[in-house]
């Protein structure tokens, strides 16, 4: 039976993805879909033994897509001794995918930041529910005793007040409503969206979903939501999007960003220099960096955080936005 003892604890989507990753990474020979749905937090509370688990299977497929977008491949394989028996399919994440790249060089600052991050990571622990899932998999013999992952803590600092509501709405296939400010016009509109995926792009949280008014997939930046998100609890869940629909919308956004190119000159030995140090090294640049960006307004805001340290070389419209922001600050304090 599914472990109902975790039902009172609402597993967030990041925690479910983390638990799934850990379980597949440390399993001996991979996990079957039955083992995943009946044992991993975020699935097992709703698992129905010998019942209809189609909705959970769709959730698992969406989670695999999300992991893939983040560079983690949950691969479906058939054990060699099963002789191509599809019923014996198991899912694995290769440990080699988590191997540190060869010949990578870190600056002293980068190494210090990684050390601090590792210390902060090791300072927490998995939730009670996640620990129970790992213990259950151990009892089934599919996760080894050497897979002690207690002490690993997935944490997302949720500066955006609507993050958790949106995240849960994605898992529950619930429509969300919110007031949204158009960055070009400043006009505020109420949007009704079927949320598909939440992503961290260009330093900002963005939710991808189906805009019910415009009848198309669109992206919405959480920082532009000027009201609390309302999650529809009374209407029926919307139909889960296909993997192809999510992939196409994500690829369209990437193609858009590929066309949004900026060049900035950075003053050496400044705070801005340290912020863009990695890109300077990657591009083997002296002081000019080429950037892809999703949102010119957000990039302008980021540049204005370093007054006198960054010069926008192109495009002109980005420089105009930066200068307009500086002028507004001066006017407001005149």
Secondary structure, 3 states (H helix, E strand, C coil): CCCHHHCCCCCCHHHHHHHHHHHHHHECCCECHHHHHHHCCCCHHHCCCCCCCHHHHHHHHHHHHHHHHCCCCCEEEECHHHCCCHHHEEEECCHHHHCCCCCCCCCHHHHHHHHHHHHHHHCCCCCHHHHHHHHHHHHCCCECCCCCCCCCCCCCCCCCCCHHHHHHHHHHCCEEEEEEECCCCCCEEEEEEEEEEEEEECCEEEEEEEECCCCEEEEEEHHHECCCCEECCCCCCCCCCCHHHHHHHHHHHHHHHHHCEEEEEECCCCHHHHHCHHHHHHCCCCCEEEEECCCHHHHHHHHHCCCCCEEEEECHHHHHHHHHHHHHHHHHCC
